[in-house]
Amino acid sequence: MIKVTLVRPEGCHHCKEVKNTLEGMRDEFPDISIEEIDMVTPEGRELVQKYQMLSSPGILINDEFFAFGGATEEQFRKKFNEING
C-alpha cells in the first residue's frame, strides 16, 4: 500500500489539484491511500512544524516527508515505482 498524506488548509485550490492528480493515478497504482489533514488541527500543526512545510500541501508518502507546495504526476510516479520496486 502507498499511503499519501496531504497536510493542507481548508479550501486550498492547489491542494485539490494535487488530490485530483493522485486520484487520476489509481488505475496505475490501485493501492494508493489518500489521507488529508487540516494544518490548523493539532496533528496538522505538529506535521507542519516537524517538516518545516512552507507551502501547501505538505506531502508525506508512507509517513515520510516527500514535498511541500505540491508535486507533479511524474514526481509521484517515480516515487511510487521506487516503493513498488
N, C-alpha and C positions, 0 to 999 in steps of 0.2 A: 504494500500500500504506500502511496505517496500522499503525505499529509501537507497541505499548503495552508498556512495561516496568514490572513491579511489583517494587519493592525491598521485601522483606519478611523477617521472621524465620521460621524453621521452625515449623510448627504454628499459624500465625496464622489464627484462625477468621474474623475480619473480612476478611482478605486473600482467603480462599477465596470469601467472598460477592462481593467485587469481581470476582474472576476469573469467577465464575458469571454475574454481570451482563454482563460482556464477552462470554462465550461465547454468552449468550442474544441478543446483538445481531448475531451473524454472518449471520443471514438478511438483515438490513437493510444490513449493512456486511461483505460477504464477504471483503474484503481486509484484515481485522484480523489482525495477527500479535501473539501474546501471549508475552512473554518474562518469566521470573521469575528474580530474582537474590536469593540469600540475603544479607541485610545483614551477616552476620558474615564473609563472604568478603572478600578484599582489594578486589575490584571493588565489592562492596556497601558496604563501609565508606567507600570513596572517594566514591561517589554520595551517601551519607547526609551526609557532611561537606560536599561541594560544594554541595548544595542545602539544607542545614540541615533535613533531614527530621526532624520532631519526633514523628511518629507513623506507624504502619504502615497500609497500604502507602504507600510513596512511589511516585508515578506519573509516568512520563515518557511523552510521546507524540512519536514521531518524534525521539527523543533530546533533547527539550526538556522542562523541568520543567512539570508540569501541576498536581499537587496532592499533599498528603500526608494520610493519615488516611482515604483513600477518596474516592469520588465517586459521584454518582447516575447512573442511566441517562440522565436528562435532561441532565446536565452533559456526559457523554460524547457524547451525540447532537449537542449543539450544537457541540462541538469537532470531531467527525468531519465534520459538514456543512460547517463552515468550511474544513476541509482539502480536502474533495472539491469545494468551490466550487459 
